[in-house]
Amino acid sequence: MSRLAILGGSPRFSSELPVGQLYFPSWDRYEAAMRGIFERRFYTNQGPLTNALEEKLRAFFGVKHVIVVANATLGLIMAAKALNLQGKVIVPAFTFIASVQSLTWAGIDPVFCDVDIETHGLHPASVNRLIDGEVSGILATNLWGGACAIEELQKIALERGVKLYFDSAHGFGVEAFGRRLGGFGELEVFSFHATKILSATEGGCICTDDDNIAARLRNMRSSYGAGPPVDVPLTSNARMSEAQAAIALMSLEDFETNVENNRLQSAAYSRTIAGIPGVSLVRVDAASKSNFQYVVCRLDEDTFGMSRDQLLIALKCENVNVRRYFYPGVHRSIPYSEAFSQCNTFLPNTDKLCTELFQLPVGAMVDVDIAAAIGELIGDISEHAGEIRGRLSR
Ligand SMILES: Cc1ncc(COP(=O)(O)O)c(C=O)c1O
């Protein structure tokens, strides 16, 4: 075993290993796609590639409408407006801040709800307790290539007369409760950011089976060509360009291959991490099929011998970038922290997950051998936990 970099050895990896999919098609395929855009002289405003992408995604998701957008954040803001939400919406604080910011941009007050310690999605009984006359909706998240308690949340939303929709930014291609994500609730929003399993470099889409919601979303997506008048006075620019759609179409062609590569990497992590006390891979049990978009681990500080953040420093010295995801919880982030500290709400599961979880490199820049080597490295670090703690406290 070579000496750990944090203890004076050389880094195990010569260049930095990133977190996130970072899909790149071959140069030849990219060049052919861009040549087509140049020949057609059509950059944006629902060109042939954007329309083809929507068509293919409609078939993929098995839903009536797919509205591609510039990114999922804009998609979430548009969703809140298209659903005509008012007052308050229940949302987890254990999520990427964009979920909550989308409500703020739409003029809605977020009501933070704790998550289930297993699914990491909204805890249904807590949601039910929080619904009052001012709550008009529930924004639930499907994280890590898994799913939250979708069916229970649907039952609650129906019984209590509030609208349920999903931030499924991590959920492309995931199957749960007998079908593919995309058709649950009023609508679902997906991200096609470069780090995601389906990449448009930047991008996303909204899926819905509701004609009226779809018409409102299309109207909001573009100030041009908004189509037949609908009762939405708002328009914006969340258009996806042809260049983004070209990458997304190639990424869609390679989707199953990329999922399989991620699955193998995840299995290599699982094998090598299995015997290390205090570390475990987060399982995404509620999904019958995952996209293996993320490899998320949980660290128990007492058993492992050092904190999650100390482990991250040791890995960074080896050129392994590991992300605290999500950290801090949105309830502890500006602009929400002050109001949250004054209300009498506690989010124990959220706070626990925010200090215990980390995300390992996976995707196009990683392979099975690299994943196994990182897993073994974590084992080496655990064996030197005392020495490393001493070094970090100096
Ligand atoms: C849970 C969640 N929601 C929303 C987003 C925002 O997606 P985008 O970057 O496409 O705006 C992300 C991005 O990582 C996310 O993780």
The ligand as an SDF file (V2000), in Angstrom:
LIG
                    3D

 16 16  0  0  0  0  0  0  0  0999 V2000
  -32.5950   17.9190   -7.0160 C   0  0  0  0  0  0  0  0  0  0  0  0
  -32.2430   18.9440   -8.0670 C   0  0  0  0  0  0  0  0  0  0  0  0
  -33.1850   19.7740   -8.5150 N   0  0  0  0  0  0  0  0  0  0  0  0
  -32.9380   20.7090   -9.4480 C   0  0  0  0  0  0  0  0  0  0  0  0
  -31.6710   20.8350   -9.9990 C   0  0  0  0  0  0  0  0  0  0  0  0
  -31.4190   21.9180  -10.9990 C   0  0  0  0  0  0  0  0  0  0  0  0
  -31.1440   21.4150  -12.2740 O   0  0  0  0  0  0  0  0  0  0  0  0
  -30.5230   22.3690  -13.4050 P   0  0  0  0  0  0  0  0  0  0  0  0
  -29.0570   22.4640  -13.1330 O   0  0  0  0  0  0  0  0  0  0  0  0
  -30.8080   21.6620  -14.6880 O   0  0  0  0  0  0  0  0  0  0  0  0
  -31.1890   23.6840  -13.3180 O   0  0  0  0  0  0  0  0  0  0  0  0
  -30.6420   19.9870   -9.5740 C   0  0  0  0  0  0  0  0  0  0  0  0
  -29.2960   20.1050  -10.1220 C   0  0  0  0  0  0  0  0  0  0  0  0
  -28.3860   19.3510   -9.8330 O   0  0  0  0  0  0  0  0  0  0  0  0
  -30.9230   19.0160   -8.5700 C   0  0  0  0  0  0  0  0  0  0  0  0
  -29.9680   18.2150   -8.0800 O   0  0  0  0  0  0  0  0  0  0  0  0
  1  2  1  0
  2  3  1  0
  2 15  2  0
  3  4  2  0
  4  5  1  0
  5  6  1  0
  5 12  2  0
  6  7  1  0
  7  8  1  0
  8  9  2  0
  8 10  1  0
  8 11  1  0
 12 13  1  0
 12 15  1  0
 13 14  2  0
 15 16  1  0
M  END
$$$$
